[in-house]
């Protein structure tokens, strides 16, 4: 399929609502493995090809919770803060013809949001409506955005 011009890392897992002291180690490890390890796996798989081709943007999905936190979803919040750090570090390693951005999608009415917000999640756009604006934002990213955080 060739070398991607845009690599979108959007996998995300949230822990079951619980105080941090009650989150089981295997659940904590799973959230870390998906939310940070998944990005790392994609970077290892695709960035060398993008570097060789001399082009590309890597969009690592961050979260609204990178700007704040919420009780009972500490592992998720920690990984999204980690996405910001991972992205900024990668930005320092990339050649000038590539770029990476921590992409904050905004608040979206998903199963994940409903697991923590309940019916309040209904006040936010559904994924289909959200995607219309997100595609435009993603298409506008360029190497000049390298290391930035993209907010809605």
PyMOL commands that set and color helices and strands:
alter all, ss='L'
color gray80, all
select helices_A, chain A and resi 20-22+25-53+64-66+74-93+111-123+127-139+143-145
alter helices_A, ss='H'
color red, helices_A
select strands_A, chain A and resi 6-9+56-61+98-103+108-109+125-126+149-150
alter strands_A, ss='S'
color yellow, strands_A
deselect
rebuild
show_as cartoon
